């Protein structure tokens, strides 16, 4: 049976420990801080239940699950998988960055590189993958250390014990203590992977681990940031914040026990890095990100066009120049998705996107998104600020009369104008919109990291060979030099 929204909502009514605004949350499916986002996540599973042929596949065990768990072996299978990710991203206008297909894609990448793991950790990973895949679990992860003193290593952070590490182990498993960030979508996930992406040095073995545990595990606590959803006065006023605030949380591990069959890397400095780059985890997880961004940019491009049309400036040459540039930048990301698929590689029998093109898309994405936001701000001008205070102002009386008098457009009525401008503000200027700007600029790492990967994975031999080949086509003619001197 295909997992649907009701099944996912039932799975979240457990003993998970989530704190916000000084209180522990009793039920994330009904709490005002999270209910809208949780419902949106559930709707993804409802969509796949309604469209099983385009969203799911049947595993070798007979389970029908989301295509995000599939390991493509051809270009056609990769494209089919991508189209399913597109359909999910469209459900949130690309605003749910850590939808269930993200960490699923990470594990697909791990499985493609299962040969890189050592026994018995490889068997544990394979067993967990099959279990999570067949149950279609929603996973979140924490792979970044809390910010404190970036000049110091994990073990040397002030106060000690800040970064999650292995503090004990026995015949049953390992014990984790410390903190990690950011469990994006963690409040509505089933399981949490805890790992690390930063390079480690000898002496850091306690931090070199990867493991998975249920969100409801004893001692695992999520401390949520401010809920933008809770602050949304209505869907009309905040159409994105009220439904797609996927949340981010710091995770604190208070002596969390994780059994050995859920530990995939254990105090192994080499494997802590190899799991990302000797497998195809880094490629598959960020491929999902770029596909989602492709959908998000389509939405923002449409928003920019409608703002210009509503403001009556669509015919201005400078407006068309701006929209033309945005269209080209959006198409650039889409072209990179198509290109990385077409130029994909065979990796141990699996077909994966071209890695240099993937990291190229990451580098470009970090500057493209801010450019979109800035351009929409310019097209909207004061229109996103002059909107009424809330939907309550549409009172069918005196206040609504004021709205009709002041809010006008050549293409829509007063309500239509206000509705669009509130949507635009939620996308570019609200707390929700500002968080998305920060997210898109840094979720894949600081620019020096993504650009460093672009350098690392580029085929420099090909380019330098072109230069050397051309230089070999000519030489200094010493005989002429000698004749001239005489």
ABEGO torsion letter per residue (X at the ends): XBBBAAAAAAAABBABBBBBGGBBBABAAABAAAAAAAAAAAAAAAAAAABAAAABBBBAAGBBBBAAABBBABAAAAAAAAAAAAAAAAAAGGABABBAAAAAAAAAAAAAAAAABBOAAAAAAAAAAAAAAAAGBBBBBBABBBBBBAABBAAABBGEGABBBBABBBAAEBBBBEBBOBBBGAAABABBBBBBABBBBBGAAAABBBBBBBAABBGBBBBBBBBAAAABABAAABAAAAAABAEBBBBBBBGBBBBAAABABBGBAAAAAAAAAABAAAAAAAAAAAAAAAAAAAAAAAAAAAAAAAAGAAABAAAAAAAAAAAAAAAAAAAAAAAAAAABBBBGGBBBBBAAAAAAAAAAAAAAAAAAAAAAAAAAEAAAAABBABAAABAGBAAAAAAAAABBBAABBAAAAAAAAAAAAAAAABAAAAAAAAAAAAAAEBAAAAAAAAAAABBAAAAAAAAAAAAAABBBBAAAAAAAAX
